[in-house]
Amino acid sequence: MDLPRVSIIILNWNGWKDTVECLESLYRITYPNYDVIVIDNGSKDDSVQKIKEYALGKIQISSKFFDYTSRNKPIRIFEIGEEDAKRGRFQKPFYEKTDPERRMILIRNRDNYGFAGGNNVGIKFALSSLNSEYILLLNNDTVVHPDFLMELVRIAEIDKRIGVVGPKILYYKNPKTINSVGARVNWIFGSSENIGEGAEDHGQYDLVGERNAILGACMLIRKTSLFDAKLFDENFFILLEETDLCIRIKNHKYRVMYTPSAKVYHKGEQSRKKMSSRSLYYSYRNRMLFIKNHFTSIRKIIGFSSNFFLVLFKGITLALESKIDYSIIVLKAYFDGILARSQDDWRRGYESMPNC
């Protein structure tokens, strides 16, 4: 099997401890043709400095999944600002002469653009400057099995119409419990549900199969499908953006696949815990955007109506629990989603969102 180039993109936002553990697991994978691109999404802590210290071998990683090694340290960092990344300006000749396990590209975004916007910066850079055949999006709060990328690429290479491949994602704290084996779309509420979430892994999902979508914690995406689907819709910011992308990729006649032979261990929603009120907001607002993007006229009416009663029930429940602020957030999210007409409307929605 030919080994096409894969650019692995890891988004960091105030989460360097998770990021360096993820990196340490990556630098021991069996797949030989890869790039590691860390996007710092406007962190306000010392993430960038700590990632650099890790690369120099000054921070030793403790993990239940592997033993730390200094064999590939120091890792050479090719640091790029956001504007240089957009223009493809970096030391490519020196970069290409460095072994994959001893190099890292670090892109510093000026602000937090969310999962969608932050990853888009890295995707555009990889496709234009590195000419990658695949993009692998990987949450920073994951640890990967050494063979995971080889297995993902193996499935993707079976058929040129496979646009996305996802692994079996297990929980970091309990590796016998499933986080996701793909996702299904709820075509009434405009939401996405992880298949198998919370179930103990007994091999019941050990067949390769097609899915509506793949959890964004780890997804391998073919270059041509990204060109056709036009990357992430940045109006989503966080939540449902990967489902929206998968559906658009499927609409271009690509297949979205799951394979159990690739395994990733996910700590789960670390970034969302840091902004819980905003994640509550996005979870309801983004359903409206998903409905607008993908539902037919009659389905839109059903979707908006179903969500209205859901939001009303949720708002009343929160109010009865004396969580008035959160009740207001849920109602605001629904009406912001219904009334938004332009990208500026969507941006104003989340910029005005209070962080309770």
Secondary structure as GFF3:
##gff-version 3
##sequence-region A 1 356
A	DSSP	beta_strand	6	12	.	.	.	ID=ss1
A	DSSP	alpha_helix	16	26	.	.	.	ID=ss2
A	DSSP	beta_strand	34	41	.	.	.	ID=ss3
A	DSSP	alpha_helix	47	56	.	.	.	ID=ss4
A	DSSP	beta_strand	76	81	.	.	.	ID=ss5
A	DSSP	alpha_helix	82	87	.	.	.	ID=ss6
A	DSSP	alpha_helix	92	96	.	.	.	ID=ss7
A	DSSP	three_ten_helix	100	102	.	.	.	ID=ss8
A	DSSP	beta_strand	103	109	.	.	.	ID=ss9
A	DSSP	alpha_helix	114	125	.	.	.	ID=ss10
A	DSSP	pi_helix	126	130	.	.	.	ID=ss11
A	DSSP	beta_strand	134	139	.	.	.	ID=ss12
A	DSSP	beta_strand	142	144	.	.	.	ID=ss13
A	DSSP	alpha_helix	148	156	.	.	.	ID=ss14
A	DSSP	beta_strand	162	171	.	.	.	ID=ss15
A	DSSP	beta_strand	178	180	.	.	.	ID=ss16
A	DSSP	beta_strand	183	186	.	.	.	ID=ss17
A	DSSP	beta_strand	191	194	.	.	.	ID=ss18
A	DSSP	beta_strand	209	210	.	.	.	ID=ss19
A	DSSP	beta_strand	218	222	.	.	.	ID=ss20
A	DSSP	alpha_helix	223	229	.	.	.	ID=ss21
A	DSSP	alpha_helix	241	251	.	.	.	ID=ss22
A	DSSP	beta_strand	255	266	.	.	.	ID=ss23
A	DSSP	alpha_helix	270	273	.	.	.	ID=ss24
A	DSSP	alpha_helix	276	294	.	.	.	ID=ss25
A	DSSP	alpha_helix	297	320	.	.	.	ID=ss26
A	DSSP	alpha_helix	324	339	.	.	.	ID=ss27
A	DSSP	alpha_helix	343	351	.	.	.	ID=ss28
###
